[in-house]
């Protein structure tokens, strides 16, 4: 294969299992108020104290990035749970600054990793337990991530769904931004976590996007935080699954593939930035103090789901 080493049918089936499991566990944790407490508050404490000190030692997940990612995603899940379930929280503007902040922090973590690997000056080497190939693609994708942060808009319009699940909806976060994010994040995993990208770059990105497009519209960030936290906890508990098991899938480390993926990510985020700038000029709206895409049909569809 061009992007990954050739693999048996069992690995394709395991990808499907991971994809479906992430969607199913996300559905349980979002529909059940106490399911969220169990998954994102109780379970992480147990894993932190009794499991991860033993399971991560000597593996590819025993580094600053993986610990930062699991705890920042859990912080997002807990913060979103509070916005959803604490009375009056969704009406507090300071509380509504938390979702874009935690999202930007997560993107910055990945941007820093891309620049870190790009700056190694080593064309191909083992970096923190994983083979990486540094090059111009790291810088292209780092820039794409910065553009992705700049085009986060309309967080003061975040609202709560009127159904029993009380999901955190973000009407101004629409499909084009989500797609650009997914392409950028896949490029990041392919650049910096190449031998994990089959699962954390494809299954993990497509699961929340599928949920946002076909199960609960407008709640992409909530879906993303929860599936990311679930995957990170699993990866740190069972690192052998992605490192050594028969289901592990290796990157091809093909330089042309690396360049193409990051170029597409940069192009997609440049396109979103251009549209973002066009809407600002046309509507004269401030995307950081208000909402930018209120005239779009997709925005109105999500807004109709809110209380």
Beta strands, then each sheet from edge to edge (+ up, - down):
strand 1: 124-127
strand 2: 130-133
strand 3: 159-160
strand 4: 168-169
sheet 1: 1+ 2-
sheet 2: 3+ 4-
end
